[in-house]
Amino acid sequence: MLLVLLPLAPVHVLADRAYDCDWLREHLATLNLILVSAHRSNRVKESSNDGRVLRRLGKRWKVERSISWLHSYRRVLTRYEKAVYRYEGFANLACAFMALSKLL
């Protein structure tokens, strides 16, 4: 039997250029996380990211696009339900509708 161990927490945090600051990098480093964000042009300190890590920013648009599709469903965007399991059910239903619309 092959056992694959996956990390319990994410290793990289993908963020916009606005999150590029030293105190945030240091705080995330204490949590064993690496901040991946583009280097701001007005920063005095050199960039700590290399090109290989910055390629991950290109995949962030998929998550943002999926969230915007999910917000096209009004009941998910405006949370009317007080119970979490009902809201999660409507979010799952919206995801199913999105998947079906992409298949058809």
Secondary structure by P-SEA (a helix, b strand, c coil): cbbbbccccccbbbbccccccaaaaaaaaaacccccccccccccccccccccccccccaaaaaaaaaaaaaccccccccccccaaaaaaaaaaaaaaaaaaaac
